[in-house]
């Protein structure tokens, strides 16, 4: 049986989520990457609530550069909104994606914005 890309990613995702879990004090920064957009959300896994979410979907500023610039914009925005809610420490969840390209630029932009992980 051939392993598909989505099946492989789901296995990696399960492996990561066994270890990574967010709390109200230290939420999980989850990244989702589609072909056109990128999404990030802070999740409290104990209560099962999304604290905040940011995407490049409706932001005109995000679409001025390439997709890596989109990810940087979303990373800066999520850091800015998290600081507004008093959150500085997060746990990074790459969601089964490799840590390079858009996922890496989002993470670095969030770190530059003041989030610690």
Secondary structure, DSSP 8 states (H G I E B T S, - for coil): ----HHHHHHHHHHHHHHH----SSS-EEEEEE-SS-EEEEEEETTTTEEEEEEESSS-TGGGGS-HHHHHHHHHHHHHHHHHHTT--B-EEE-TTS-SSTHHHHHHHHHHHTT-B-
